[in-house]
Amino acid sequence: MAFDLVEDISKLIEDAISEVTVKGELPADDIDAIAVIPSGGFAPTHTFGGNGNQKPAYIEPTFQVSCKHVSGTTLLTWWDAIKEALDGKINYTPKSTGRTYLVIKQNGDVISLGRDENRRHIQALNFETMIVNAY
């Protein structure tokens, strides 16, 4: 992608949960963490007209937010904050960009992925979004 979905979404999560820096992957060490992971999406939508090199009118990427923490109770609090920050967010334009996230929607519910080698809970939640002026 010609833009950084991880950076855009991370800003929203970090505003909601200030004690964690969000990354593009869960670190292997024993720290508590949140990651935003692009997971594909749907084919770009084009409008009619223009020439053959026309940019998509909008794109619909999907992403997964993954969390790991030693405390299941803390994870519940984090998920409430993440859902509040992301689910149903409309017309979000990150600073210094020309792109706009028309809507961010939760896709499914939190799923437990077990525990890591340090016995921390790992959980994930999928989201989908629609972006205009992405390129």
N, C-alpha and C positions, 0 to 999 in steps of 0.2 A: 504494500500500500504506500501511497505517496504521503501519508501522514502517520502520526503516532497515536493510535487508538489507546495504547497502554497509558501514555502520558495524559491524554485527555480525561480518561475515566479515573485514573489514579488521583487526579486533583480533587474530584468530587468525593472520593472515599476518604482521602486524607483530611478534607475539611470536616467530615463527619466523625472520624476516629483519629484524633491528633497524635496518639502515642505510637502509631505505626507508620513506617514508610512503606508505601506500596511499590512493588517491583513487578517485573514481567515474568517472574518464575518464583516458586517457593525455594528458599535456600536450603541446602542440605544440612546445615548446622542446627544447633538446638535452640535457635531463637524463635519467638512467636512471630508470625508473618502473615501478610496478605499479598496475593498476586492477582494481576489481571492478565489473562491469557487469551489472545485472539484465537478463535476456534473455527474460522471459515465464514460462512454466510451464504447469501443467495446471490445469484447473478446480477450484475448491475442493470439498472433500468435506463433505457435510452428513450429520447423523445423523437418524434418524426421531424424530418427536415434537416437542413445542414448538409455538410459533406460527409464523406466516409470516415473522417478522423474525429468525429464528434465525441466529446466527453460524455460520460453517463450523466443523466439528469439526477439520479440519486443511487446510492449504494446501500445495501442492507447487511452489514457485517454482524457476526455473532461473537460473543466473548464469554469467558468463564471467569468468575471470581472464586479463587481458592483461598482458604484460610487454614492455618494450623496454630493451635494453642494448647497448652497443657490443661487448661480448665474448660470443661464443656459449658459451664455457666457463662464464662467470659465470651465464648463463641456465640452463644445465644444473644448476648448484648451486641456483639459486633454485627451479627446478621440483621438485627433490628435496625441498626444504624445504616448498614449498607443498603438494605431495602428502601429505607426512608430517603436515602441520598440518590438512588438510581431509579427505582421502579416508578414509572409514570413521569419521569423528568421530560419536559418538553422545551423545545427551542433553546437548547443549550449551545452557546457559541463560546468555545474556549478563547481566552484573550490572545490577541495577536494572530488570529487565524481567520480565514474567510469561510470556514466550514461551519455548518449548523447541524446539530443532532436534533432532528425533528421530534423524535421520541425515543426513549429507552424503556424497554419492557422486560420484566422478569419472565423467564421461560422455564416453568416448572417450579420445583421447590428445592430446598437445601438437601443435599445428599451426603451421607457419611461415606468417606473413602477409607475408613479404618484409622490406624495410627501409624506414625512414622517410627523410625528406629529409636527415637528418644521418648516414645510413648505419648507423643502429642497427638491430639485429635486432628484429623484432616477432613475438611468438608468443602463442598463446592456448590455453586449456584450459577446457572446459565442465564444469559441476557441476550436480547437482540435489539438492534437499533436501526434507524434509518437516517442517513446523512446526505445533505445536499452540499454542493460545492466542495467535495472532498478532494478534488484534484486541481 
